[in-house]
Amino acid sequence: MSNAERTQPIILIVEDEAPIRRLLSALLASKGYRVITAQTAAEARIRASETPPDLLILDLGLPDEDGMELLRRLRSWLSAYVLVLSARTLEHEKVLALDEGANDYLTKPFGSAELLARIRVGLRATTATGVTHAVQVFDGLRIDHDARNVCVDGRPVQLTPLEFRLLFELARHAGKALTHRHLLMHVWGAGAVGRNHYVRVCMANLRAKLGDDPAQPRWIQTLPGIGYRMVAQDESDA
């Protein structure tokens, strides 16, 4: 493998329709991305384990397994940004995909310019999250980013992939005010911007699991009209 190939972002396309798969492969290769393809869920798991991608484009209608189940399984060990590309247009299906670990959702048919823009957003988010510490501790709240484990005062806390990504984003920007737009862009993806209720609902569930009272927050502060802020580690030690 050449030095240029090592620096190219790797994109895995999981799509069973050959014409769409070829179209996506040609489009992304022309933009300098290193492209890997799979047409079944089984093949996708092999490709992802052999060459972990930076970004995954996932169709939900696969011949051997529903794409939602594949997403659920991949999210247990794969940290790549996931862009679902599907003909399913019902809102509850989009929300379910996001809850299961997708970062963004684009419906078919799609425009090449919009797809490429969302890929750029996803790869920027992937690059940014690569600079965080593997383990962070905030006054009894321990977040292991690599193992995707969370503990409160030594007690394991089970979070959904979406709740973990929200906590991850807050923790890696600890001490900074994060707007609803920022959280939607980096946790849900560009397609969710403007849907502030996504953040409110997920935040309520996250706080309930952590035992963090919004009226007297231990870790996550509400900034009315703005968004949220995770207390910095030096603040939590004070």
Secondary structure, 3 states (H helix, E strand, C coil): CCHHHHHCCEEEEECCCHHHHHHHHHHHHHCCCEEEEECCHHHHHHHHHHCCCCEEEECCECCCCEHHHHHHHHCCCCCCEEEEEECCCCHHHHHHHHHCCCCEEEECCCCHHHHHHHHHHHHHHHHHHCCCCCEEEECCEEEECCCCEEEECCEEECCCHHHHHHHHHHHHCCCCEEEHHHHHHHHHCHHHCCCHHHHHHHHHHHHHHHCCCCCCCCCEEEECCCEEEECCHHHHHC
